[in-house]
Amino acid sequence: MVTDWETTNVYKDLPPNVWQFIKDRGFLGMIIPKQYGGLGFSAFAHSQVVAKLATRSSAVVVTVMVPNSLGPGELLMHYGTDEQKNYYLPRLAKGLEIPCFALTNPYAGSDAAAIPDTGIICMGDYQGKRVLGLRLTWEKRYITLGPVATILGLAFRAFDPDHLFGDKEDLGITCALIPTTHPGVNIGRRHMPLNAVFQNGPNWGKDVFIPIDWVIGGQAMIGKGWRMLMESLAAGRAISLPSLSTGMSKMVVRATGAYARVRVQFKTAVGKFEGVEEALARMGGNLYAMDATHKLIAGIVDLGEKPAVPSAIAKYHLTERSRQIVVDAMDVAGGKGICMGPSNFLGAAYMQVPVSITVEGANILTRSLIIFGQGAIRCHPYVLKEMAATTEPDRRKASIDFDRALWGHLRFTLSNYARTLVMGFTGSHFVTAPFDVAPETRRYYQQLTRFSAALAFLADVSMGTLGGALKRKEKLSARLGDVLSMLYLCSATLKRYESEGRQQADAPLMHWAIWDAMFKAQTAFEGVISNFPNRMIATMMRRTVFPLGRPYVVPPDKLGGEVARLLIEPSATRDRLTTNVYRGKGADDGIALIDRALDVTMQAEPIEHRLRAAAKEGRFDPRVPPGASPSVAEERAVAAGIISADDARVLAEHRELVAKLVRVDDFGPDLGVSLLKPPHPVTEHPASVMQPREDDTSRRRAAA
């Protein structure tokens, strides 16, 4: 029902029938329980819908994704009053309300807790009555669905200067639901984020009075908005952008791999050049790990967890890997990816991938402050207990609890020091790996155990020697977070390999993903040690973690070649890697055309090889007169019995499909009036596509 080209260049929005379809079929209420009229989808089902839509159109996937992520629906389900749930959730589920959530202020983006938007507790008039409420003043921007929303979720800082609730004046961040038709609510015009046309824009209000009942969760939840947002973000961030990035990357990998086989230069498929193989290997290996991670974390959410640290890892690393995939794909596609138009399968993704990098926690902030910053405390068996003991009012109990935690912490650190040193000298060869894993992966479990102990040791040494200064050493914190992230991605990759039945044909993808992640983890270790402020401690770290040198190198070229070959020919592995990709609504639409061209290319290649061999032996004349079709030579080959008539038909179909695939779109001089017109027709001979039409010269002169 939708294409990126039409939404961006024709409608500047989703077509009206698509909007209605989204509302009628419950796409806006996937996470809302069935008892409220929603679909009640699991996190995994939700993630698969997002991933599939992302293979087709950014506008449609963002429109569907955002209401099911951090927004009014999620907040109402967990914190809303019964009255709020019973009224709003059915309306959201049926598409009678379009929600948005306004958090970002022009002066508080990544530092969302510092929003200057205010809500003053006061008495005011509402529907002819004097009621307790809040007088709100706010300014928000980058609000997805904001321009078309009917219900506005708003985050602000509540204040009680008249002490109507007690002695405290600054009550903290609070969330409320406000109909966009409410007097004083101003909905601004649209932003255009990197040519993406999903609805996004600013809103604001000054001295807007709302009754206290409009606070999500009612009066009891005033000042608890930050906790609400962080808990909801942990689940939403685990699904939305990781799924979108994975789905989009699947489309890009499938299309680029096929294009690299169909496109021929120097009489060789471009995918067979080693330089292109290197890019394809990164694309395939990264996608295998991405899909593994996004499925794993959806399963974690379905188990009822709110995985703050894993969701940050998934958001950062899956969006970054999708960016790498798109950049590599653009290098492979060349001019085909540069010229925009209906036949460009790559340009929109290339332009819009920075949006995912920026939203739901900018990637630089996520890497530098969140992954290790949260994980170091949340995941540590003793630090949280030590912190809790310092706030215990009973001095005797505090002393006992602190001593117990401190001695446990010291034993833990010394144990990890010894384990790291021993495994470093032995290469972790004597580590006990799980007995029921694939033999070809056993070594990875041993190395991951070694790196896990080393990370725990370095984290403790860093926290112990730097203390609170570690938070300000963002580069060190980021590198420690990189090690944690690589171990997590490796775990997800190994789990996928086991869960999918140890598919031997997929093994190169798994091996490349693990090698790459372990090498990056090793590089992050080196970055921590080389830049540690205390050089004496840094020397001790290096001799402990790498007593015999660094064990990992980049993934071997031979392995990369195996991965690349999996991407450029049809196979069950290629289908598993890119499952859930929308192929298109017709034979010449999107991925369907690319897949068909690949299939026919695989049939044509051995026929062309026979023709070249026969010509070399002098069995027929392969020369074609100037301006004639290659079919002239093929007719000679049929007559000579070198190929069959069916073979000739395959070659003719191959030429036609290659011509369609390598073609790029062109438009009138103003680049606008002909956007709805199809590009010039394809002729049989690919060379004719490059020849100017009769009116080209005069048209270009007129344009000049």
N, C-alpha and C positions, 0 to 999 in steps of 0.2 A: 504493500500500500504506500510505500514511501521510499524515496532515495535521497541521499545527501545533496545531490545536485539540485533537485527540485526544491527541497526545503530551503536551501541556502540562496539560490539564485532566482527562483520563481515566486515561491510563497513567502520567503523570509520568515517562515514559521512552519509548524506542522499543518498540512492541509486540514480543512474543517472536518472532513469525514474521519480523518485519523484521530483528531481530538475526541470526537464523539465515540469512536470505537474504544479508545482508551478508557473513557468514563464508563461506557456501557458494560464492558467486559471485566471491570474490576481491577484494571492494572494499577490504579491509584491506591488500592486497598489490599495488596498482596499479603502484607504482614498483619492486617487487622483480623482478629478471630472471627470464625464463622458465626458465632452468636450475635455479632454486631453487623452481619451482612458482608463481611470481608471474605477473602479466599482462604485465610488461615494457612498460608504456605509456610513450609519450613524455611530456615535460612538457606539451605542447600537449593531448594526449588527456586526461591527468590534469586539466588545468585546465578542460577542457570538461565533464568529469563533475562536478567540484566546482560549476561555474557552474550546471549544470542542476539539481542537487539543491538549490542555494540558492534556486531559484525556487519551492520547495515547502515545505521544512521546515528550520528551523535545527538541530533535534536530529539529523536524519539527515545533513546536510551536515557538521556538525562531527565527528560520529562517524566518518565516512569520511575527512574531510580530515586530521585530526590524525595518524593513523598513517602517512600518506603525506607528511607534512611533517617538521618537526624531531622526530626520535624514534629509537627503537632501530633500526628498519629502515634509515633513511638512514645512521645512524652505522655500523651493521654493514657495509653494502655498501661503504663507503669506507675504514673503519679496522679492521674486525673481523678476527680471525685466521681462518684457513681452518676450523678446528674450530668456532668460533663461528658462522660463516656457514652451514656445512653443517648445524648443528643447529637454529639459530633461524630462519633465513630461510624454510625450507619450512614450519615451524610457523606463522610469522606470515602467510605467504601463504595458507595454508589456513584461517586463523581458529582454529587450535588454541590460539594464544596471543593475548591481547589486550594490546597494549603501552601504556605511558604513559611520559612522560619528566618527571622531577621536577627542576626548576631553581630555581623561585622560593621563597625563604625569607621568613618574615614580616618580616625586617629587611633583606632585600636583594631588592628588586623590580626596578626599572629598573637599579639598580647591581648587576647579576647577578655581576659579577666579585668582589664583596665578600662572597659567601655565607659565612656562618660555619660551615656544615656541614663536618665534619672526617672524615678517614680516617687513622688512625695505622698506619703500617707496623709489623707485629709478627708473631710466631709464634702460631699458635692451633690448636685442634683442629677437624678437619672430617672427618666420616665415619670416626672412629676413628684418624685419623692426625694427626701434628704437621706443619703446613704453613705456608708463608709466606703472609701475607694482610694484610688491613686491618681495623681495628676502627672501625666507622662510627657516628657520631652525627649525626643530621640531623632537621630539621623543615621540611616543605614544605607549600605550600598552592596553591590554584588549579590543581590538576593535572588536566587533562582526561583522561577515561577512568580516572582513578585509582581510583575506587570499584569498578570492575569489572575492573581490570587483573589479568592473571596474571603479567606480567613488568614489573618496574620498572626503567626507566633512571634512574640517579641521578647527579647532578653534585655533587661535593664537593671540598674542598681537601685534598690529600694531604700528610702530614707524616712525616718519618723521624727522630724524636728519638734513636733508637738507632743511627743511621747504618748501617742494614743495606744501603742502596743507595749510600752514599758520604758525602761531607762535608756536603752540602746538607740542611737540615732542611725548609724549605718547598718542596715539590716542585711545587706549583701545582695548578690545577683538573684534576680527573680524572673520567672517566665510567665507570660500571660497570653491569652488568645483574644484577638480583637477582630471583629468583622471589618473588612476594608471599607464598608459603606458607613462606618461609624463617623460622626462629625469630627473633623480635625485630622483624620488620617489622610495623608497625601501619598499617592502612588505616582512615582516619577516615570520618566521615559525609559527606554530600553538601553542597556549596555549591549555591546557586540563583542563578545570575547573571542578574539582571533577568528573572526568570520563564522563562528558557530551561532546558530539562530535559535537555540533554546531560549525560552523567556527568562530574562535576567535584568534586574534594574534596581534603582534606589527607592527608598520610601522615607518619610519623615513625619513628624508631628510636633506641635508645641502646645503645652498646657492642655493636653487631651485628657479628660476625666473618664475613668472606667470604674465600674463597681468592683469591689474586692473579690466577688465571685468569679471574675474573669481570670484571676490568677490560676494557673494550672495546679490543681490539687487544693485550691482554696486558700484561706488565710493561713492554714498550718504550714504551707510550703513556701511562704514568703521568706526570702533569704537563702533558700536551699537550691536555687536554680543552677549553680555551678556544679554541684554534685549530680543533679539530674542530667545536665548536659554531658558531663564526662562519662557517666555510666552508659548513657544512650549512645554517645559517640563511639565508645569502645565496640559496641555491637554493630552499629551502622557503618563505621569506617572499615570494619572487617569484611563487609560484604560489597559495598557499592563500588568504590574505585578499584579494588583488586579484581572484581568481576568484570567491570568495564574494560580495564586494561588487558585482562586476559583474553576476553572476547575479541576486542579490536586487534590484538596481536595475532590471534588465530587466523583472522581474515587476511592480515598482511602477510603472514608466513605462507599460507596456502597459495595466495595469489602470486607472491614473489617467487616462490619455488617453481611454480609452473611456468611463469614468465621466463625465468632463467633457463629453462629447458627449451622452450619454444623459440626464444630469441637467439639468433645465430649471428656471430661476428667472426671474421677470419675463418669461415667454414667450420666453426665449432660452437656448440651451445655455450652461451656465456656462463652458465652454471658450472661448466667443467673447468674453467680457468681457476687456478689456485687462489688468486686474489679474491675472486667472487666466492669460492668455497669457504674462505675464512669468514666472510660476512654471513653466509648461509649457516655455517656451523654455530656462530653466536646466536643467530635467530632461532635455530632449532633447539639448541641446548637451553637457552634462556626460557623459551616457551614451555619446555617440558617442566622445568622447575616452577615456573609461574603457575601453571595449571595445577600442579601438585599442591602448591601452597594455598591457592585460593579455595580448592576443595577441602583441604585439611581444616582451614580456619572456619569455613562455613559449618563443618561438622562440629567443631568446638562450640560455636554459638548455639547449635541445635542441642547440645548437651546442657545448655543453661548457663554457660560461662559468659562473662563479660571480659574478654581477653584484651586488656588495655595494651600490654606490651606486644603480643603477637599481632594485634591489629595495626599497631604503628609500624612494625616490621613489614607486614604485608603491604600496607599503603605505600610506604617509601620504596621498597625494593621492587614491587610489581609495577608501579608507575615508572620508576627509573628504567627497568628492563624493557618496558613497552616503548619508552623513548629510544633506547638503543636499537630495538628491533626496527622501529620506523626509520631511523636514520640509516641503518644498514640497508633496509629495503629501498630507500631512495637512492642510495649509491648504486644498487644493482639495476634499478629501473631506469635511471638516467633521465633522458628527455621525456620518456613516457610518464614519469612521475611529476615532472615539472609543469607540463602544460595542462591547465585546468580544463575541465569539461566533463560531460556525462560518462566518457569512457575512462577517466582517470580513477583508478581504484585506490590511490595512495595519498593524493594531495591533501585531502581534508584531514586525514589522520595526522599527517606530518605537521600541518598548521596548528591543530587543536590539542595535540598531546601536552603542551605546557599547561593547559587548564587543569588537567589531573595532577600535575606536579604541584600546582599552587594551592588548590582548595583542600579543605578538611585537614589542615595542618600543613603549612608549606614544607617542602621536603628538606630544605636546609635546617629548619627548626626541628623537624621530626628526628633527623639524624643526629644533630648536635646536642639536643636537650632532652628528648623524650625517650628514645629507645633504651639507652643505658641509664639515663637519669632516673627513669621510673623503675627499670628492671633491677638496678643495683640494690634498691631497697625492697621492692616487692618480692623479688625472687630469692633474697638472701635468707638463710635459715636463722640468723642471729641479729642482724642489724636492727630490724623492726622491734625485736624484744628489748634490745639495749635502749632504743629511743623511748619505748614505752616505760621502761624502768625509771628514766629521768623525770617523767611527769607523774609518777606514783606519789600521792600525798603521804602515805605511810612510810616514814623514813626507813624503818627496819625492813619492811617488805621490799622497798625499793632497793636497798643494799643487797639483799639476798638475790632478788631477781636479776640485778645488774651483774653481780659476781658470777651467777650461773651462766648468764648469756655471754659474758666476756670470756670466761674460761672455755666455754663451748666454741666461741669464735676463734680463740687462739688455737685450739686443737684442730679445728676445721682448716685454718690457714696452714698450719704445719703439715697436716695430712696432704693437702693439695700441693704443697711445696715438694714433699717427698715423692708423691705420685708423678708430678710433672717431671722431676729430675730423673727418676727411674725410667719412665716411659720415653724420655728424651734419649737416654743412653741406649735403651733396648729397641728403639724405633717402634715402640708399642706392640711388638710382635707377640708378646706374651699376655696381652690383655685378653680377657675372656669375652668373646663376642657372643651374641645370642645364638643358640644352637640351631634355631629353626629358620634362619635367614638364608637367602641365596648364597651359595659358595662364592660367586663372583663379587659379592658385596661385603664379604666378611672383613676384608682389610679396611674398608671405609669405616665400619663400626669401631675398629680399634683406633684408627687415627682420630675419629671424632671424640672418642673417650679421652685421648691424650689432649686434644685441643680444648675440650671442656674443662679438664682439670687445670690447664694452663690459664684459661680465661678466669676461672675462679680465683686462682692464685694472684694474677695480675690485678684483678679488681680489688681484692683485699689489700694488697700492697699499696695500690693507688689511693684507696679511701683512707688507709691508715696513715700514710705519709703526707698526703695533700689535704686531707680533711675537707672542709667546706670549699677550699680553693679549687677542688676538682670540678665543681660545678662551673667555675669560670674558665677552666681549661677545656673549652668546648671541642677543640681538635682531638685531644686525648679521649674525652668522653665519646666523641663520634666514632673513633677507631675501635674503642672497646665495644661500642654498640655494633660496629661492623662485624666483629668476630661473633658476637651473639647472633646476629642476623644470619650470617653464613651457616652457622651450626643449625639454625632453625630451618633454613632453606634445604640444607642437606637432609635433615630429618624428614621433611615433607617429601623430598624426592625419593628417598629410600622407602618410605611408607607407600608411596604411589607404586613403585616398582613391585613391591610385595602384593599390594591390594589388587593389582591388575594381572596377577598370575605369573609374574616374572617373564614377561614377553621378551624372548631372546632377540627378536627383531628390533625391539625398542631399546636394547641395552646400550647401543652407542649414545643415545640421547641421555640416558641416565648417567653413564660414565662421564660424558662431557660436562654435564651439569655439576656433578660432584667435584671433578678435578678443578673446574673453574672456581667454584665456591671455596674449596679448600685452599687454593692458591691465593684467593683474595683474603681469606681469613689470615693466612700466614703473612701476607703483606700488611694487613692491619696490625698484627702483633708487632711486626718490625717497625711500623710507624709509631706505636706506643713506646717501644723500647728506645728507639733512636731519638725521640723527642721528650723523654722523661726528664723533668727538671733536675733531679738529683742523679748525677752521672754515676756515682758509686752504686746506687740502687739499680740504675739502668744496666750496669755491667753484670750485677748479680742476676737480674731478670733474664738477660740474654743467655748467660751460661746455664741457667736453669731450664729455660724454655727450649733453646736450640743448642744443646751442648755439643752436638755433632754437625751443626749446620742445619739449614732449612730443607725439609724433606720434599716439598712440593715445587713443581714447575708448571708452566702453563699447559693446558691440554695439548697433547701431541697433534701434529699436523695430520698424521694418518687417521687418528680418531676424528678430527674435524672433517676430513674428507668423507668418512663414512656417514657422518651426520648430514653433510651437505647432499650426498647422494640420496638419502632418504627423503629429502625435500623436493627433489627435481624429478621424481618418477612416481607413478601411481603405486600405492601399496596400502596394506592394512595399517602399517605403522603411520604413514602420512595421514590416513583417515582418523586414527586414534588421536594423533597429535592435534588435529584441527577439527575435532568433532564439534558439532553444534554450530557450525558456520552456515549462515543462510546462503544458498547457492544462487538464487535469482528466480524471477518469475517467468523467464523465457529462455530460449536457447542462447540468445545473444546478450543476456542481461548479467552484468557483474561477474561473479565467480563462475557461473554456469558456462560462460563463453571461455574463460581461462581453463577450466577443467576439460572442456571438450577439445580445446586446442592441444592440451597436453596429451590426452588420450590418442588423438589422431597423429600427433608428433611421434609417439612411441610406435605407432604402426608404420609411419612413413620412414623412420630412420633406417631400419634394415633394408627397405626397398631402395632407398637412396644409396646405401652402401653397396648393394648389388650393382646398381647402375654405374657407380664410380669404378668398381672393380672390372666390370665388363668394358667400360670405355678405356681403361688402362691396358686391357688385353687386346684392344682393337676390334672388339666384336660388334660395335656399332659406333656411329658418329654422334657425339653428344652436343655438337655445336648447334646454336640456335641463331637464325638470321636476325639482324638488328630489328627491334620492334616486334618480333614474333613472340608468341607464348612459349614457355618451356614445354608445353604439351606436344610441340612438334617433335622434340627429341624423344619424348616418352612414347609417341606413336611408333617411332623407329624401333625403340626397345621392345615394344609389344610385338611388332612384326618380326623381330629377330628372336623372339621367344625368351628374352631375358626376364621380362616381367609379364604379368597377366593383365587383362583388361581391368580386373578388379583392383590390381595394384595401381594402375594408372588413375583410377577413380579416387583411390586413397590419396595419391599425390596431389590431385586437383583440389580435393577437399582441404588438404593440408595447406596449400597455397592460399586458399580463400580464408581459412581461419587465421593464418599468420598475418595476412593483410589486415584483417579486422582487429587483431590484437595489437599490432604495432602502430596502428593508426592513432594519431592524436587529433583532438577536436580543434576546429577553427570557427571564427565568428566574423560578423560584419565589422566594418571599421570602428563603430562605436562600442563594440564588445557587448552590446545590450539588445539591440532589436531582434537579433536572430537566436537568442538563447533557447527559445522553444523549438527552433527548427533543427531537424536532424543534420548531422555532418554530411559531407559529400559522400556519394555512394562509393562502395568498394568495387573495384574492377578485379578481374582475375589475376592480373600480373602485379605483384607487389611493387615493382618499380614505378608503375603508373601512379601510385599514391604520392610519390615524391615529385611527379611532374606537374607544373602549374597548369591550371585550366585556362581556357582561352581568355576569360575576362579577368584573370588575376592581375596582369600587368596594368591594364587600365584602371582596375579597382584600386590598386596600390598607389598609382599616380594620383588618383583623385583623393585618396586618404592623405597622402603627403601634402 
